[in-house]
Amino acid sequence: MKLSYEDKVQIYELRKQGQSFNQLSKKIWCECFWSKIHDEID
């Protein structure tokens, strides 16, 4: 999965708010997974 500019900005903002990389990786993986599922359904 390649991150878009918007994804990178969102990660930067969440890191500034104090979220750990572990929390971010789980969130990004989940979003990627559901996006892939959604694409397969359509």
Gaussian input, Z-matrix of N, CA and C with variables (Angstrom, degrees):
# hf/3-21g

backbone

0 1
 N
 C     1     B1
 C     2     B2     1     A1
 N     3     B3     2     A2     1     D1
 C     4     B4     3     A3     2     D2
 C     5     B5     4     A4     3     D3
 N     6     B6     5     A5     4     D4
 C     7     B7     6     A6     5     D5
 C     8     B8     7     A7     6     D6
 N     9     B9     8     A8     7     D7
 C    10    B10     9     A9     8     D8
 C    11    B11    10    A10     9     D9
 N    12    B12    11    A11    10    D10
 C    13    B13    12    A12    11    D11
 C    14    B14    13    A13    12    D12
 N    15    B15    14    A14    13    D13
 C    16    B16    15    A15    14    D14
 C    17    B17    16    A16    15    D15
 N    18    B18    17    A17    16    D16
 C    19    B19    18    A18    17    D17
 C    20    B20    19    A19    18    D18
 N    21    B21    20    A20    19    D19
 C    22    B22    21    A21    20    D20
 C    23    B23    22    A22    21    D21
 N    24    B24    23    A23    22    D22
 C    25    B25    24    A24    23    D23
 C    26    B26    25    A25    24    D24
 N    27    B27    26    A26    25    D25
 C    28    B28    27    A27    26    D26
 C    29    B29    28    A28    27    D27
 N    30    B30    29    A29    28    D28
 C    31    B31    30    A30    29    D29
 C    32    B32    31    A31    30    D30
 N    33    B33    32    A32    31    D31
 C    34    B34    33    A33    32    D32
 C    35    B35    34    A34    33    D33
 N    36    B36    35    A35    34    D34
 C    37    B37    36    A36    35    D35
 C    38    B38    37    A37    36    D36
 N    39    B39    38    A38    37    D37
 C    40    B40    39    A39    38    D38
 C    41    B41    40    A40    39    D39
 N    42    B42    41    A41    40    D40
 C    43    B43    42    A42    41    D41
 C    44    B44    43    A43    42    D42
 N    45    B45    44    A44    43    D43
 C    46    B46    45    A45    44    D44
 C    47    B47    46    A46    45    D45
 N    48    B48    47    A47    46    D46
 C    49    B49    48    A48    47    D47
 C    50    B50    49    A49    48    D48
 N    51    B51    50    A50    49    D49
 C    52    B52    51    A51    50    D50
 C    53    B53    52    A52    51    D51
 N    54    B54    53    A53    52    D52
 C    55    B55    54    A54    53    D53
 C    56    B56    55    A55    54    D54
 N    57    B57    56    A56    55    D55
 C    58    B58    57    A57    56    D56
 C    59    B59    58    A58    57    D57
 N    60    B60    59    A59    58    D58
 C    61    B61    60    A60    59    D59
 C    62    B62    61    A61    60    D60
 N    63    B63    62    A62    61    D61
 C    64    B64    63    A63    62    D62
 C    65    B65    64    A64    63    D63
 N    66    B66    65    A65    64    D64
 C    67    B67    66    A66    65    D65
 C    68    B68    67    A67    66    D66
 N    69    B69    68    A68    67    D67
 C    70    B70    69    A69    68    D68
 C    71    B71    70    A70    69    D69
 N    72    B72    71    A71    70    D70
 C    73    B73    72    A72    71    D71
 C    74    B74    73    A73    72    D72
 N    75    B75    74    A74    73    D73
 C    76    B76    75    A75    74    D74
 C    77    B77    76    A76    75    D75
 N    78    B78    77    A77    76    D76
 C    79    B79    78    A78    77    D77
 C    80    B80    79    A79    78    D78
 N    81    B81    80    A80    79    D79
 C    82    B82    81    A81    80    D80
 C    83    B83    82    A82    81    D81
 N    84    B84    83    A83    82    D82
 C    85    B85    84    A84    83    D83
 C    86    B86    85    A85    84    D84
 N    87    B87    86    A86    85    D85
 C    88    B88    87    A87    86    D86
 C    89    B89    88    A88    87    D87
 N    90    B90    89    A89    88    D88
 C    91    B91    90    A90    89    D89
 C    92    B92    91    A91    90    D90
 N    93    B93    92    A92    91    D91
 C    94    B94    93    A93    92    D92
 C    95    B95    94    A94    93    D93
 N    96    B96    95    A95    94    D94
 C    97    B97    96    A96    95    D95
 C    98    B98    97    A97    96    D96
 N    99    B99    98    A98    97    D97
 C   100   B100    99    A99    98    D98
 C   101   B101   100   A100    99    D99
 N   102   B102   101   A101   100   D100
 C   103   B103   102   A102   101   D101
 C   104   B104   103   A103   102   D102
 N   105   B105   104   A104   103   D103
 C   106   B106   105   A105   104   D104
 C   107   B107   106   A106   105   D105
 N   108   B108   107   A107   106   D106
 C   109   B109   108   A108   107   D107
 C   110   B110   109   A109   108   D108
 N   111   B111   110   A110   109   D109
 C   112   B112   111   A111   110   D110
 C   113   B113   112   A112   111   D111
 N   114   B114   113   A113   112   D112
 C   115   B115   114   A114   113   D113
 C   116   B116   115   A115   114   D114
 N   117   B117   116   A116   115   D115
 C   118   B118   117   A117   116   D116
 C   119   B119   118   A118   117   D117
 N   120   B120   119   A119   118   D118
 C   121   B121   120   A120   119   D119
 C   122   B122   121   A121   120   D120
 N   123   B123   122   A122   121   D121
 C   124   B124   123   A123   122   D122
 C   125   B125   124   A124   123   D123

   B1=1.4469
   B2=1.5243
   B3=1.3084
   B4=1.4521
   B5=1.5281
   B6=1.3328
   B7=1.4587
   B8=1.5197
   B9=1.3248
   B10=1.4596
   B11=1.5291
   B12=1.3043
   B13=1.4661
   B14=1.5283
   B15=1.3393
   B16=1.4673
   B17=1.5247
   B18=1.3417
   B19=1.4656
   B20=1.5242
   B21=1.3315
   B22=1.4619
   B23=1.5214
   B24=1.3276
   B25=1.4664
   B26=1.5236
   B27=1.3341
   B28=1.4622
   B29=1.5296
   B30=1.3218
   B31=1.4632
   B32=1.5230
   B33=1.3241
   B34=1.4663
   B35=1.5249
   B36=1.3348
   B37=1.4637
   B38=1.5316
   B39=1.3177
   B40=1.4634
   B41=1.5218
   B42=1.3281
   B43=1.4683
   B44=1.5244
   B45=1.3323
   B46=1.4645
   B47=1.5244
   B48=1.3345
   B49=1.4587
   B50=1.5264
   B51=1.3258
   B52=1.4576
   B53=1.5141
   B54=1.3199
   B55=1.4567
   B56=1.5254
   B57=1.3203
   B58=1.4632
   B59=1.5299
   B60=1.3344
   B61=1.4587
   B62=1.5277
   B63=1.3250
   B64=1.4593
   B65=1.5274
   B66=1.3293
   B67=1.4650
   B68=1.5235
   B69=1.3224
   B70=1.4622
   B71=1.5233
   B72=1.3254
   B73=1.4666
   B74=1.5229
   B75=1.3343
   B76=1.4642
   B77=1.5215
   B78=1.3256
   B79=1.4614
   B80=1.5244
   B81=1.3290
   B82=1.4667
   B83=1.5261
   B84=1.3396
   B85=1.4573
   B86=1.5207
   B87=1.3157
   B88=1.4633
   B89=1.5276
   B90=1.3287
   B91=1.4629
   B92=1.5230
   B93=1.3223
   B94=1.4647
   B95=1.5282
   B96=1.3256
   B97=1.4586
   B98=1.5188
   B99=1.3330
   B100=1.4658
   B101=1.5170
   B102=1.3137
   B103=1.4633
   B104=1.5251
   B105=1.3258
   B106=1.4635
   B107=1.5261
   B108=1.3259
   B109=1.4700
   B110=1.5262
   B111=1.3211
   B112=1.4636
   B113=1.5267
   B114=1.3238
   B115=1.4661
   B116=1.5282
   B117=1.3270
   B118=1.4632
   B119=1.5221
   B120=1.3228
   B121=1.4641
   B122=1.5254
   B123=1.3295
   B124=1.4772
   B125=1.4564
   A1=108.58
   A2=115.98
   A3=120.69
   A4=108.31
   A5=115.88
   A6=120.27
   A7=110.92
   A8=115.04
   A9=119.97
   A10=109.13
   A11=115.11
   A12=120.45
   A13=110.04
   A14=116.53
   A15=120.82
   A16=111.30
   A17=116.64
   A18=120.83
   A19=110.62
   A20=115.86
   A21=120.38
   A22=111.42
   A23=116.91
   A24=120.96
   A25=109.76
   A26=116.72
   A27=120.58
   A28=110.48
   A29=117.65
   A30=121.47
   A31=110.17
   A32=116.26
   A33=121.00
   A34=110.87
   A35=117.06
   A36=120.88
   A37=111.13
   A38=117.16
   A39=120.31
   A40=111.29
   A41=117.65
   A42=120.94
   A43=110.41
   A44=116.95
   A45=120.57
   A46=110.74
   A47=117.08
   A48=121.75
   A49=111.89
   A50=116.83
   A51=120.37
   A52=116.10
   A53=118.44
   A54=119.34
   A55=110.14
   A56=115.10
   A57=120.07
   A58=110.55
   A59=115.45
   A60=120.04
   A61=110.67
   A62=117.02
   A63=120.75
   A64=110.17
   A65=117.09
   A66=120.93
   A67=110.53
   A68=116.38
   A69=120.54
   A70=111.74
   A71=116.97
   A72=119.40
   A73=110.67
   A74=117.46
   A75=120.42
   A76=110.35
   A77=116.70
   A78=121.01
   A79=110.66
   A80=117.41
   A81=121.81
   A82=110.13
   A83=117.47
   A84=120.84
   A85=110.02
   A86=117.10
   A87=121.47
   A88=110.49
   A89=117.40
   A90=120.81
   A91=110.50
   A92=117.09
   A93=121.63
   A94=110.06
   A95=117.02
   A96=122.55
   A97=110.47
   A98=117.26
   A99=120.17
   A100=111.91
   A101=117.18
   A102=120.72
   A103=110.08
   A104=116.30
   A105=120.79
   A106=110.38
   A107=117.78
   A108=122.09
   A109=109.66
   A110=116.17
   A111=121.29
   A112=110.34
   A113=117.88
   A114=121.82
   A115=111.40
   A116=117.07
   A117=120.62
   A118=111.16
   A119=117.51
   A120=121.42
   A121=110.54
   A122=116.17
   A123=120.11
   A124=111.34
   D1=127.31
   D2=177.71
   D3=-99.53
   D4=132.34
   D5=-178.60
   D6=-81.54
   D7=136.76
   D8=175.85
   D9=-82.28
   D10=170.49
   D11=177.27
   D12=-58.68
   D13=-42.35
   D14=179.95
   D15=-62.42
   D16=-39.62
   D17=177.33
   D18=-61.28
   D19=-44.00
   D20=-178.95
   D21=-64.68
   D22=-39.29
   D23=177.85
   D24=-65.16
   D25=-42.40
   D26=179.10
   D27=-62.32
   D28=-43.07
   D29=178.00
   D30=-61.35
   D31=-44.30
   D32=178.85
   D33=-58.92
   D34=-45.87
   D35=-179.40
   D36=-64.57
   D37=-41.81
   D38=179.50
   D39=-67.06
   D40=-36.75
   D41=176.57
   D42=-64.55
   D43=-38.82
   D44=177.59
   D45=-62.98
   D46=-29.90
   D47=179.37
   D48=-81.26
   D49=-4.49
   D50=174.26
   D51=101.17
   D52=7.82
   D53=178.63
   D54=-74.00
   D55=143.41
   D56=-179.25
   D57=-81.26
   D58=162.67
   D59=177.33
   D60=-63.45
   D61=-32.40
   D62=178.80
   D63=-63.26
   D64=-45.76
   D65=177.96
   D66=-62.74
   D67=-42.96
   D68=-179.02
   D69=-65.24
   D70=-41.58
   D71=-178.50
   D72=-64.35
   D73=-38.77
   D74=177.42
   D75=-64.05
   D76=-42.98
   D77=-179.35
   D78=-64.45
   D79=-45.84
   D80=-178.36
   D81=-65.44
   D82=-42.46
   D83=179.14
   D84=-61.70
   D85=-43.42
   D86=-179.24
   D87=-63.13
   D88=-44.93
   D89=179.18
   D90=-62.80
   D91=-41.19
   D92=179.35
   D93=-64.41
   D94=-43.83
   D95=-179.80
   D96=-60.62
   D97=-49.94
   D98=-177.77
   D99=-67.91
   D100=-32.44
   D101=176.15
   D102=-64.65
   D103=-42.42
   D104=179.51
   D105=-65.46
   D106=-42.91
   D107=177.71
   D108=-60.52
   D109=-45.50
   D110=-178.94
   D111=-61.15
   D112=-42.39
   D113=179.82
   D114=-63.78
   D115=-36.23
   D116=-179.96
   D117=-70.51
   D118=-31.88
   D119=-179.50
   D120=-71.68
   D121=-38.50
   D122=-178.20
   D123=-71.61

